[in-house]
């Protein structure tokens, strides 16, 4: 449980350097490879400075389920 | 398939001034594995737990 002074620290102060993100036209397979290589559970998708959304492992599992069902 | 067909909007995000405690609570409340952190609407990082 996070408590005390650390809990009140702005989250911006504890970010590791660099942002891992991709553009909306990035092929899905490249996004997956990047997530695996960087061990990310989620991958932000940006257009310039604008955050469009986040691709998560849950999203990928949902897609896999659709493919397995033959509905995608 | 392009990523834009899969990403969900709006993403749950935090301002970089948000206390860690509140950011963590936000992630738990929404059940998200990753929290993009914005400074003046610009993505400056992400936090995973």
Backbone of each chain as nested JSON, in Angstrom:
{
  "chains": [
    {"id": "A", "residues": [
      {"number": 1, "name": "UNK", "atoms": {"N": [0.857, -1.191, 0.0], "CA": [0.0, 0.0, 0.0], "C": [0.892, 1.241, 0.0]}},
      {"number": 2, "name": "UNK", "atoms": {"N": [0.58, 2.175, -0.875], "CA": [1.374, 3.394, -0.972], "C": [0.852, 4.371, 0.058]}},
      {"number": 3, "name": "UNK", "atoms": {"N": [1.738, 4.875, 0.913], "CA": [1.266, 5.788, 1.937], "C": [2.236, 6.894, 2.18]}},
      {"number": 4, "name": "UNK", "atoms": {"N": [1.831, 7.851, 3.014], "CA": [2.746, 8.899, 3.41], "C": [3.068, 9.845, 2.284]}},
      {"number": 5, "name": "UNK", "atoms": {"N": [4.287, 10.353, 2.347], "CA": [4.703, 11.382, 1.415], "C": [4.74, 10.882, -0.03]}},
      {"number": 6, "name": "UNK", "atoms": {"N": [5.131, 9.638, -0.209], "CA": [5.206, 9.083, -1.564], "C": [3.852, 9.126, -2.244]}},
      {"number": 7, "name": "UNK", "atoms": {"N": [2.786, 8.825, -1.499], "CA": [1.44, 8.791, -2.071], "C": [1.013, 10.152, -2.591]}},
      {"number": 8, "name": "UNK", "atoms": {"N": [1.582, 11.21, -2.008], "CA": [1.204, 12.557, -2.412], "C": [2.116, 13.119, -3.499]}},
      {"number": 9, "name": "UNK", "atoms": {"N": [3.165, 12.4, -3.808], "CA": [4.096, 12.859, -4.842], "C": [3.391, 12.898, -6.183]}},
      {"number": 10, "name": "UNK", "atoms": {"N": [3.549, 13.984, -6.945], "CA": [2.937, 14.025, -8.273], "C": [3.455, 12.9, -9.152]}},
      {"number": 11, "name": "UNK", "atoms": {"N": [2.562, 12.292, -9.88], "CA": [2.962, 11.144, -10.683], "C": [3.977, 11.551, -11.745]}},
      {"number": 12, "name": "UNK", "atoms": {"N": [3.951, 12.8, -12.162], "CA": [4.915, 13.278, -13.143], "C": [6.35, 13.226, -12.638]}},
      {"number": 13, "name": "UNK", "atoms": {"N": [6.52, 13.196, -11.335], "CA": [7.855, 13.18, -10.743], "C": [8.477, 11.789, -10.734]}},
      {"number": 14, "name": "UNK", "atoms": {"N": [7.666, 10.764, -10.99], "CA": [8.188, 9.397, -10.884], "C": [8.157, 8.649, -12.205]}},
      {"number": 15, "name": "UNK", "atoms": {"N": [7.964, 9.377, -13.286], "CA": [7.955, 8.727, -14.586], "C": [9.368, 8.395, -15.026]}},
      {"number": 16, "name": "UNK", "atoms": {"N": [9.528, 7.224, -15.619], "CA": [10.819, 6.879, -16.207], "C": [10.963, 7.679, -17.497]}},
      {"number": 17, "name": "UNK", "atoms": {"N": [12.201, 7.884, -17.938], "CA": [12.431, 8.703, -19.113], "C": [11.851, 8.115, -20.379]}},
      {"number": 18, "name": "UNK", "atoms": {"N": [11.342, 8.946, -21.262], "CA": [10.891, 8.504, -22.577], "C": [9.456, 8.044, -22.591]}},
      {"number": 19, "name": "UNK", "atoms": {"N": [8.857, 8.15, -23.763], "CA": [7.475, 7.713, -23.956], "C": [7.459, 6.704, -25.083]}},
      {"number": 20, "name": "UNK", "atoms": {"N": [6.829, 5.581, -24.857], "CA": [6.657, 4.586, -25.908], "C": [5.242, 4.716, -26.437]}},
      {"number": 21, "name": "UNK", "atoms": {"N": [5.131, 5.152, -27.66], "CA": [3.819, 5.335, -28.276], "C": [3.948, 5.116, -29.773]}},
      {"number": 22, "name": "UNK", "atoms": {"N": [2.811, 4.9, -30.421], "CA": [2.797, 4.704, -31.863], "C": [1.686, 5.54, -32.478]}},
      {"number": 23, "name": "UNK", "atoms": {"N": [1.72, 5.667, -33.805], "CA": [0.679, 6.406, -34.508], "C": [-0.493, 5.506, -34.857]}},
      {"number": 24, "name": "UNK", "atoms": {"N": [-1.615, 6.1, -35.241], "CA": [-2.828, 5.314, -35.517], "C": [-2.722, 4.436, -36.762]}},
      {"number": 25, "name": "UNK", "atoms": {"N": [-1.796, 4.75, -37.632], "CA": [-1.663, 3.959, -38.844], "C": [-0.607, 2.863, -38.701]}},
      {"number": 26, "name": "UNK", "atoms": {"N": [-0.06, 2.759, -37.524], "CA": [0.906, 1.692, -37.279], "C": [0.222, 0.34, -37.416]}},
      {"number": 27, "name": "UNK", "atoms": {"N": [0.798, -0.571, -38.178], "CA": [0.193, -1.901, -38.278], "C": [0.115, -2.576, -36.917]}},
      {"number": 28, "name": "UNK", "atoms": {"N": [-0.96, -3.29, -36.72], "CA": [-1.181, -3.961, -35.447], "C": [0.0, -4.829, -35.047]}},
      {"number": 29, "name": "UNK", "atoms": {"N": [0.544, -5.57, -35.984], "CA": [1.634, -6.491, -35.66], "C": [2.855, -5.736, -35.131]}},
      {"number": 30, "name": "UNK", "atoms": {"N": [3.092, -4.549, -35.636], "CA": [4.22, -3.761, -35.13], "C": [3.957, -3.311, -33.697]}},
      {"number": 31, "name": "UNK", "atoms": {"N": [2.715, -2.947, -33.423], "CA": [2.352, -2.568, -32.062], "C": [2.542, -3.731, -31.108]}},
      {"number": 32, "name": "UNK", "atoms": {"N": [2.143, -4.907, -31.535], "CA": [2.292, -6.096, -30.694], "C": [3.769, -6.388, -30.439]}},
      {"number": 33, "name": "UNK", "atoms": {"N": [4.56, -6.313, -31.49], "CA": [5.996, -6.574, -31.333], "C": [6.63, -5.582, -30.366]}},
      {"number": 34, "name": "UNK", "atoms": {"N": [6.21, -4.323, -30.463], "CA": [6.754, -3.3, -29.579], "C": [6.343, -3.571, -28.131]}},
      {"number": 35, "name": "UNK", "atoms": {"N": [5.111, -3.962, -27.928], "CA": [4.642, -4.271, -26.576], "C": [5.44, -5.428, -25.989]}},
      {"number": 36, "name": "UNK", "atoms": {"N": [5.723, -6.421, -26.791], "CA": [6.488, -7.571, -26.307], "C": [7.922, -7.172, -26.02]}},
      {"number": 37, "name": "UNK", "atoms": {"N": [8.53, -6.402, -26.933], "CA": [9.934, -6.033, -26.78], "C": [10.152, -5.157, -25.549]}},
      {"number": 38, "name": "UNK", "atoms": {"N": [9.192, -4.26, -25.294], "CA": [9.33, -3.339, -24.165], "C": [8.578, -3.836, -22.928]}},
      {"number": 39, "name": "UNK", "atoms": {"N": [7.959, -5.002, -23.057], "CA": [7.202, -5.608, -21.932], "C": [6.139, -4.648, -21.422]}},
      {"number": 40, "name": "UNK", "atoms": {"N": [5.331, -4.142, -22.359], "CA": [4.279, -3.206, -22.02], "C": [2.93, -3.906, -21.966]}},
      {"number": 41, "name": "UNK", "atoms": {"N": [2.13, -3.551, -20.985], "CA": [0.774, -4.08, -20.906], "C": [-0.183, -3.231, -21.735]}},
      {"number": 42, "name": "UNK", "atoms": {"N": [0.268, -2.037, -22.07], "CA": [-0.572, -1.132, -22.849], "C": [0.318, -0.21, -23.669]}},
      {"number": 43, "name": "UNK", "atoms": {"N": [-0.209, 0.206, -24.82], "CA": [0.568, 1.02, -25.742], "C": [-0.252, 2.236, -26.156]}},
      {"number": 44, "name": "UNK", "atoms": {"N": [0.185, 3.441, -25.791], "CA": [-0.533, 4.644, -26.204], "C": [-0.438, 4.846, -27.713]}},
      {"number": 45, "name": "UNK", "atoms": {"N": [-1.54, 5.322, -28.29], "CA": [-1.595, 5.637, -29.707], "C": [-1.812, 7.142, -29.813]}},
      {"number": 46, "name": "UNK", "atoms": {"N": [-0.902, 7.811, -30.499], "CA": [-0.94, 9.268, -30.568], "C": [-0.919, 9.752, -32.004]}},
      {"number": 47, "name": "UNK", "atoms": {"N": [-1.446, 10.961, -32.18], "CA": [-1.318, 11.671, -33.455], "C": [-0.725, 13.021, -33.084]}},
      {"number": 48, "name": "UNK", "atoms": {"N": [0.568, 13.19, -33.37], "CA": [1.251, 14.395, -32.909], "C": [1.303, 14.376, -31.391]}},
      {"number": 49, "name": "UNK", "atoms": {"N": [0.784, 15.407, -30.765], "CA": [0.741, 15.477, -29.305], "C": [-0.559, 14.929, -28.731]}},
      {"number": 50, "name": "UNK", "atoms": {"N": [-1.515, 14.589, -29.603], "CA": [-2.832, 14.175, -29.141], "C": [-2.89, 12.678, -28.862]}},
      {"number": 51, "name": "UNK", "atoms": {"N": [-3.307, 12.344, -27.664], "CA": [-3.491, 10.948, -27.304], "C": [-4.83, 10.476, -27.851]}},
      {"number": 52, "name": "UNK", "atoms": {"N": [-4.797, 9.492, -28.743], "CA": [-6.023, 8.987, -29.352], "C": [-6.633, 7.863, -28.535]}},
      {"number": 53, "name": "UNK", "atoms": {"N": [-5.807, 7.121, -27.877], "CA": [-6.296, 5.994, -27.092], "C": [-5.142, 5.134, -26.657]}},
      {"number": 54, "name": "UNK", "atoms": {"N": [-5.499, 4.002, -26.063], "CA": [-4.483, 3.087, -25.566], "C": [-4.846, 1.671, -25.995]}},
      {"number": 55, "name": "UNK", "atoms": {"N": [-3.906, 0.982, -26.572], "CA": [-4.102, -0.427, -26.919], "C": [-3.632, -1.284, -25.763]}},
      {"number": 56, "name": "UNK", "atoms": {"N": [-4.51, -2.126, -25.263], "CA": [-4.149, -2.939, -24.107], "C": [-4.107, -4.428, -24.454]}},
      {"number": 57, "name": "UNK", "atoms": {"N": [-3.522, -5.192, -23.572], "CA": [-3.501, -6.654, -23.762], "C": [-4.922, -7.182, -23.816]}},
      {"number": 58, "name": "UNK", "atoms": {"N": [-5.814, -6.558, -23.059], "CA": [-7.216, -6.967, -23.051], "C": [-7.835, -6.778, -24.435]}},
      {"number": 59, "name": "UNK", "atoms": {"N": [-7.503, -5.66, -25.084], "CA": [-7.984, -5.413, -26.444], "C": [-7.52, -6.522, -27.382]}},
      {"number": 60, "name": "UNK", "atoms": {"N": [-6.259, -6.911, -27.225], "CA": [-5.696, -7.939, -28.095], "C": [-6.344, -9.293, -27.839]}},
      {"number": 61, "name": "UNK", "atoms": {"N": [-6.643, -9.575, -26.591], "CA": [-7.335, -10.83, -26.274], "C": [-8.733, -10.83, -26.888]}},
      {"number": 62, "name": "UNK", "atoms": {"N": [-9.392, -9.675, -26.841], "CA": [-10.716, -9.578, -27.439], "C": [-10.668, -9.815, -28.938]}},
      {"number": 63, "name": "UNK", "atoms": {"N": [-9.653, -9.262, -29.573], "CA": [-9.493, -9.462, -31.009], "C": [-9.212, -10.931, -31.316]}},
      {"number": 64, "name": "UNK", "atoms": {"N": [-8.384, -11.528, -30.498], "CA": [-8.063, -12.936, -30.698], "C": [-9.321, -13.796, -30.573]}},
      {"number": 65, "name": "UNK", "atoms": {"N": [-10.176, -13.451, -29.612], "CA": [-11.416, -14.193, -29.43], "C": [-12.314, -14.058, -30.657]}},
      {"number": 66, "name": "UNK", "atoms": {"N": [-12.353, -12.851, -31.214], "CA": [-13.183, -12.625, -32.406], "C": [-12.652, -13.421, -33.588]}},
      {"number": 67, "name": "UNK", "atoms": {"N": [-11.332, -13.435, -33.727], "CA": [-10.734, -14.186, -34.826], "C": [-11.003, -15.675, -34.654]}},
      {"number": 68, "name": "UNK", "atoms": {"N": [-10.877, -16.134, -33.42], "CA": [-11.095, -17.559, -33.15], "C": [-12.534, -17.945, -33.426]}},
      {"number": 69, "name": "UNK", "atoms": {"N": [-13.463, -16.987, -33.185], "CA": [-14.88, -17.259, -33.428], "C": [-15.235, -17.139, -34.892]}},
      {"number": 70, "name": "UNK", "atoms": {"N": [-14.293, -16.532, -35.665], "CA": [-14.553, -16.35, -37.084], "C": [-15.366, -15.12, -37.383]}},
      {"number": 71, "name": "UNK", "atoms": {"N": [-15.501, -14.232, -36.4], "CA": [-16.329, -13.049, -36.586], "C": [-15.499, -11.828, -36.954]}},
      {"number": 72, "name": "UNK", "atoms": {"N": [-14.185, -11.998, -37.097], "CA": [-13.347, -10.832, -37.446], "C": [-12.523, -11.117, -38.713]}}
    ]},
    {"id": "B", "residues": [
      {"number": 1, "name": "UNK", "atoms": {"N": [-4.233, -4.741, -40.51], "CA": [-5.114, -4.006, -39.588], "C": [-4.301, -2.91, -38.901]}},
      {"number": 2, "name": "UNK", "atoms": {"N": [-4.863, -1.73, -38.864], "CA": [-4.186, -0.613, -38.216], "C": [-4.658, -0.476, -36.767]}},
      {"number": 3, "name": "UNK", "atoms": {"N": [-3.786, 0.081, -35.957], "CA": [-4.099, 0.218, -34.536], "C": [-5.337, 1.071, -34.294]}},
      {"number": 4, "name": "UNK", "atoms": {"N": [-5.591, 2.031, -35.164], "CA": [-6.692, 2.956, -34.934], "C": [-8.042, 2.246, -34.906]}},
      {"number": 5, "name": "UNK", "atoms": {"N": [-8.091, 1.023, -35.457], "CA": [-9.354, 0.297, -35.445], "C": [-9.618, -0.384, -34.108]}},
      {"number": 6, "name": "UNK", "atoms": {"N": [-8.615, -0.441, -33.28], "CA": [-8.743, -1.166, -32.012], "C": [-8.759, -0.278, -30.769]}},
      {"number": 7, "name": "UNK", "atoms": {"N": [-8.091, 0.874, -30.845], "CA": [-7.935, 1.667, -29.63], "C": [-9.27, 2.198, -29.153]}},
      {"number": 8, "name": "UNK", "atoms": {"N": [-9.398, 2.255, -27.832], "CA": [-10.618, 2.715, -27.192], "C": [-10.484, 4.201, -26.867]}},
      {"number": 9, "name": "UNK", "atoms": {"N": [-11.603, 4.921, -27.014], "CA": [-11.663, 6.326, -26.612], "C": [-12.794, 6.51, -25.633]}},
      {"number": 10, "name": "UNK", "atoms": {"N": [-12.714, 7.462, -24.69], "CA": [-11.464, 8.164, -24.39], "C": [-10.583, 7.301, -23.496]}},
      {"number": 11, "name": "UNK", "atoms": {"N": [-9.315, 7.511, -23.583], "CA": [-8.387, 6.804, -22.717], "C": [-8.464, 7.408, -21.311]}},
      {"number": 12, "name": "UNK", "atoms": {"N": [-8.272, 6.588, -20.311], "CA": [-8.18, 7.076, -18.938], "C": [-6.784, 7.646, -18.773]}},
      {"number": 13, "name": "UNK", "atoms": {"N": [-6.704, 8.913, -18.4], "CA": [-5.411, 9.572, -18.295], "C": [-5.288, 10.316, -16.971]}},
      {"number": 14, "name": "UNK", "atoms": {"N": [-4.078, 10.73, -16.691], "CA": [-3.805, 11.524, -15.502], "C": [-2.989, 12.737, -15.89]}},
      {"number": 15, "name": "UNK", "atoms": {"N": [-3.224, 13.82, -15.178], "CA": [-2.37, 14.991, -15.341], "C": [-1.084, 14.721, -14.553]}},
      {"number": 16, "name": "UNK", "atoms": {"N": [0.022, 15.258, -15.005], "CA": [1.294, 14.934, -14.346], "C": [1.369, 15.456, -12.908]}},
      {"number": 17, "name": "UNK", "atoms": {"N": [0.448, 16.324, -12.536], "CA": [0.434, 16.841, -11.161], "C": [-0.403, 15.984, -10.209]}},
      {"number": 18, "name": "UNK", "atoms": {"N": [-1.071, 14.989, -10.741], "CA": [-1.926, 14.154, -9.9], "C": [-1.081, 13.348, -8.925]}},
      {"number": 19, "name": "UNK", "atoms": {"N": [-1.437, 13.325, -7.649], "CA": [-0.696, 12.508, -6.685], "C": [-0.738, 11.03, -7.048]}},
      {"number": 20, "name": "UNK", "atoms": {"N": [0.341, 10.344, -6.759], "CA": [0.438, 8.915, -7.065], "C": [-0.742, 8.152, -6.495]}},
      {"number": 21, "name": "UNK", "atoms": {"N": [-1.138, 8.501, -5.276], "CA": [-2.24, 7.806, -4.619], "C": [-3.51, 7.914, -5.459]}},
      {"number": 22, "name": "UNK", "atoms": {"N": [-3.804, 9.094, -5.961], "CA": [-5.011, 9.321, -6.76], "C": [-4.906, 8.625, -8.115]}},
      {"number": 23, "name": "UNK", "atoms": {"N": [-3.701, 8.63, -8.67], "CA": [-3.496, 7.97, -9.958], "C": [-3.733, 6.464, -9.829]}},
      {"number": 24, "name": "UNK", "atoms": {"N": [-3.213, 5.91, -8.755], "CA": [-3.403, 4.486, -8.512], "C": [-4.884, 4.158, -8.329]}},
      {"number": 25, "name": "UNK", "atoms": {"N": [-5.585, 4.995, -7.575], "CA": [-7.021, 4.791, -7.355], "C": [-7.784, 4.868, -8.672]}},
      {"number": 26, "name": "UNK", "atoms": {"N": [-7.368, 5.759, -9.536], "CA": [-8.014, 5.92, -10.842], "C": [-7.85, 4.649, -11.676]}},
      {"number": 27, "name": "UNK", "atoms": {"N": [-6.663, 4.097, -11.642], "CA": [-6.405, 2.874, -12.404], "C": [-7.24, 1.715, -11.866]}},
      {"number": 28, "name": "UNK", "atoms": {"N": [-7.311, 1.622, -10.562], "CA": [-8.073, 0.526, -9.956], "C": [-9.564, 0.682, -10.238]}},
      {"number": 29, "name": "UNK", "atoms": {"N": [-10.056, 1.914, -10.158], "CA": [-11.479, 2.169, -10.362], "C": [-11.903, 1.794, -11.778]}},
      {"number": 30, "name": "UNK", "atoms": {"N": [-11.043, 2.078, -12.738], "CA": [-11.38, 1.823, -14.136], "C": [-10.814, 0.499, -14.647]}},
      {"number": 31, "name": "UNK", "atoms": {"N": [-10.038, -0.159, -13.826], "CA": [-9.511, -1.466, -14.226], "C": [-8.567, -1.404, -15.406]}},
      {"number": 32, "name": "UNK", "atoms": {"N": [-7.727, -0.375, -15.45], "CA": [-6.799, -0.231, -16.566], "C": [-5.383, -0.59, -16.117]}},
      {"number": 33, "name": "UNK", "atoms": {"N": [-4.602, -1.215, -17.0], "CA": [-3.253, -1.652, -16.635], "C": [-2.206, -0.564, -16.792]}},
      {"number": 34, "name": "UNK", "atoms": {"N": [-2.572, 0.481, -17.499], "CA": [-1.596, 1.515, -17.829], "C": [-2.278, 2.865, -17.765]}},
      {"number": 35, "name": "UNK", "atoms": {"N": [-1.565, 3.864, -17.265], "CA": [-2.135, 5.199, -17.144], "C": [-1.259, 6.198, -17.891]}},
      {"number": 36, "name": "UNK", "atoms": {"N": [-1.73, 6.661, -19.044], "CA": [-0.976, 7.71, -19.741], "C": [-0.993, 8.985, -18.905]}},
      {"number": 37, "name": "UNK", "atoms": {"N": [0.137, 9.663, -18.858], "CA": [0.261, 10.888, -18.078], "C": [0.443, 12.059, -19.035]}},
      {"number": 38, "name": "UNK", "atoms": {"N": [-0.388, 13.061, -18.877], "CA": [-0.384, 14.207, -19.768], "C": [0.064, 15.465, -19.033]}},
      {"number": 39, "name": "UNK", "atoms": {"N": [0.772, 16.305, -19.757], "CA": [1.108, 17.633, -19.259], "C": [0.621, 18.598, -20.321]}},
      {"number": 40, "name": "UNK", "atoms": {"N": [-0.377, 19.414, -19.961], "CA": [-0.999, 20.339, -20.913], "C": [-1.426, 19.583, -22.176]}},
      {"number": 41, "name": "UNK", "atoms": {"N": [-2.085, 18.45, -21.935], "CA": [-2.652, 17.611, -22.997], "C": [-1.608, 16.941, -23.889]}},
      {"number": 42, "name": "UNK", "atoms": {"N": [-0.349, 17.011, -23.495], "CA": [0.688, 16.321, -24.256], "C": [1.148, 15.084, -23.482]}},
      {"number": 43, "name": "UNK", "atoms": {"N": [1.252, 13.983, -24.148], "CA": [1.678, 12.737, -23.505], "C": [3.137, 12.849, -23.098]}},
      {"number": 44, "name": "UNK", "atoms": {"N": [3.401, 12.715, -21.784], "CA": [4.773, 12.823, -21.293], "C": [5.267, 11.512, -20.694]}},
      {"number": 45, "name": "UNK", "atoms": {"N": [4.395, 10.548, -20.56], "CA": [4.809, 9.262, -20.025], "C": [3.618, 8.388, -19.744]}},
      {"number": 46, "name": "UNK", "atoms": {"N": [3.905, 7.223, -19.188], "CA": [2.83, 6.323, -18.791], "C": [3.295, 5.538, -17.592]}},
      {"number": 47, "name": "UNK", "atoms": {"N": [2.34, 5.134, -16.783], "CA": [2.659, 4.39, -15.578], "C": [1.911, 3.076, -15.607]}},
      {"number": 48, "name": "UNK", "atoms": {"N": [2.612, 2.015, -15.327], "CA": [1.982, 0.705, -15.253], "C": [2.178, 0.139, -13.862]}},
      {"number": 49, "name": "UNK", "atoms": {"N": [1.182, -0.583, -13.405], "CA": [1.288, -1.291, -12.142], "C": [0.897, -2.752, -12.331]}}
    ]}
  ]
}
